[in-house]
Amino acid sequence: MASGEGPQSGRSSTVDEFDRLLRLPPDDDQSDPPRHGRERPKRRRVWPWLLAILLVVLLAIGGAGWWAYSTYPDQVKSLFGWSNDYTGSGTGSVQIEIQPGQTGSAVADTLAAKGVTKTPAAFYDLLVSLDTAPPLEPGTYRLKERMSAKAALAAIEDPSNRVESTVAIPEGTTAANVLKLTAAATGKTVAELSAVAKDYTSLGVPKSAPNIEGWLFPATYTFQPDVTARQMLQAMVDRTKKALDDLGVAPADRQRTLTFAALVQKEGNGTESGDAKVARVFLNRLQQGMLLQSDATVSYGTGGTTVVPTTKQYASTNAYNTYKHKGLPVGPISNPGDAAIQAVLHPAKGSWLYFVTVNLQTGQTVYSNTLAEHEKATQEFAAWLRAHPSYQK
């Protein structure tokens, strides 16, 4: 072998090969032709796809979580140890109103909005868990703030927490006294109620009526705190119409029926048979063109408060003096109840033309067919009245 043609001194063929490899161009360098006649395959980048998939998954989880929280916030919070209910009986004072026909869900919303319960779900979940749903009676209730759902429900079921006014009107009460009773029970003023009563036709009382007398039905009424004076009297007038409708009285006959029934209410003894007899006496006298000669109408017309009118009252010529004017008085003299209206519609059978109560304490009444019989009974009453002079003061 000639000198200089063999391997270089101190350098192996392996090292030469390594140097050659270092001088190769990068894989993506296209300057050299591909080996063996085909291109080198490119490396595939998968990380963008993985990132996209991860983003979709995170969005799906986030969306589901947001929907769950929006739909069931309290349940979601409870998973992290948060309670949707207060504990204890609460503090302070707050009023809530349950409307007629309101659902349990709506009541739950009201309680939470007023700060009584912590969340609507606290109260509603309690209702759902009960075997029997509580009635949740409409009305206004005095509750407390920050009450547990159980405490709130117990308070609503306690009648002493209802905030309402009860007005009890006895049969035969005059309109003036109805207004006084209503004012005393509700906190309204007599002036407020009187102003509405003067505008009685706006309440549905016929224009033929001289006033609202007779149209304020005697019953027990329950009023909520926010009820107005007009709404109260409207309820009484509406109750009168219902009573007349239920008994088959035509609208055109309402005023006359109430006028007649109010007379019977005042002159009768409060019993079914007694009122029916009094109604028959007055009906017989009307049919025969006789004066009704009712002490009750005389007293009402002169503003008197005595049971038996005075001589001066008898002599008056007011429109309600049935000793001076034939026929029924110009309007009712009280607010009659169902029994008096029934007596007018179904009077007893008889030919009596007179009656007189001979004992005002017991209500004992004598019915007579003739004037002689009646004068005898009147003398009996006069003797009783002398023994009880307080009844004419």
Secondary structure, DSSP 8 states (H G I E B T S, - for coil): --TTSS--TT--HHHHHHHHHHTS--TT--SS--GGGS--------HHHHHHHHHHHHHHHHHHHHHHHHHSHHHHHHTTT--SS--SS-EEEEEEEE-TT--HHHHHHHHHHTTSSS-HHHHHHHHHHSSS-----SEEEEEEES--HHHHHHHHH-GGGB--EEEE--TT--HHHHHHHHHHHHS--HHHHHHHHHTGGGGT--TTSSSSTT-S--SEEEE-TT--HHHHHHHHHHHHHHHHHHTT--GGGHHHHHHHHHHHHHHS-SSHHHHHHHHHHHHHHHHTT-----HHHHHHHTT---SS--HHHHH---TT-TTTS-SS-SS-SS---HHHHHHHHS-------EEEEEETTTTEEEEESSHHHHHHHHHHHHHHHHH-GGGG-
